[in-house]
Amino acid sequence: MMINQIPIPSALAKISAGRDFINTGEYAHAVDRANQTIRKNYCLTGECYGIRPVKFGNRLLWSVAEISKLLNGGF
């Protein structure tokens, strides 16, 4: 699967299931970190590993395209 000509790793494709954004728990699983690590980095810097989330109500949603770039070594 590809988004904007960037190949999506198969594990991320399974997690996202065709969605453009995933929640914090799914992002943590995709980058192999703890949920709290993602939340802490966001609280301290407003981003996590170079990715800024979209706030939707009380939730943070992370772009699958940007995570794909991160996992492919793009940041």
C-alpha positions as CSV (number, residue, x, y, z in Angstrom):
1,M,0.0,0.0,0.0
2,M,1.2,3.5,-0.8
3,I,0.2,7.0,0.4
4,N,1.5,9.9,-1.7
5,Q,4.1,7.6,-3.3
6,I,5.5,6.5,0.1
7,P,5.3,2.8,0.8
8,I,3.6,1.9,4.0
9,P,5.2,-0.9,6.0
10,S,3.0,-3.9,6.3
11,A,2.7,-3.7,10.1
12,L,1.5,-0.1,9.9
13,A,-0.9,-1.0,7.1
14,K,-2.5,-3.7,9.3
15,I,-2.8,-1.2,12.2
16,S,-4.2,1.6,10.1
17,A,-6.6,-0.6,8.1
18,G,-6.9,2.0,5.4
19,R,-7.5,5.0,7.7
20,D,-5.6,8.2,7.3
21,F,-5.1,8.8,11.0
22,I,-4.6,6.4,14.0
23,N,-4.9,7.0,17.7
24,T,-2.0,7.3,20.2
25,G,-2.1,3.6,21.3
26,E,-1.8,2.5,17.7
27,Y,1.0,4.9,17.0
28,A,2.9,3.7,20.0
29,H,2.5,0.1,18.7
30,A,3.6,1.1,15.2
31,V,6.9,2.7,16.5
32,D,7.4,0.1,19.2
33,R,7.2,2.5,22.2
34,A,4.9,2.7,25.2
35,N,1.8,4.8,25.1
36,Q,3.1,7.0,27.9
37,T,6.3,7.7,26.0
38,I,4.3,9.1,23.1
39,R,2.1,11.2,25.4
40,K,5.1,12.5,27.3
41,N,6.9,13.6,24.2
42,Y,3.8,15.3,22.9
43,C,3.3,17.1,26.3
44,L,6.9,18.3,26.4
45,T,7.4,19.4,22.8
46,G,4.0,19.4,21.0
47,E,5.2,16.5,18.8
48,C,6.5,13.0,18.9
49,Y,9.4,11.9,16.7
50,G,8.8,14.9,14.4
51,I,5.1,14.2,14.0
52,R,2.4,16.7,15.2
53,P,-1.0,15.1,15.9
54,V,-4.4,16.4,15.1
55,K,-6.6,17.0,18.1
56,F,-10.1,15.6,17.8
57,G,-12.0,16.2,21.0
58,N,-10.0,14.7,23.8
59,R,-8.0,12.4,21.5
60,L,-4.8,12.8,19.5
61,L,-4.8,11.4,16.0
62,W,-1.5,10.7,14.2
63,S,-1.1,10.8,10.4
64,V,-0.4,7.4,8.9
65,A,1.5,9.1,6.0
66,E,3.9,10.9,8.4
67,I,4.4,7.7,10.5
68,S,5.2,5.9,7.2
69,K,7.9,8.5,6.4
70,L,9.3,8.0,9.9
71,L,9.5,4.3,9.6
72,N,11.1,4.5,6.2
73,G,13.8,6.8,7.6
74,G,12.4,10.1,6.2
75,F,12.7,12.3,9.3
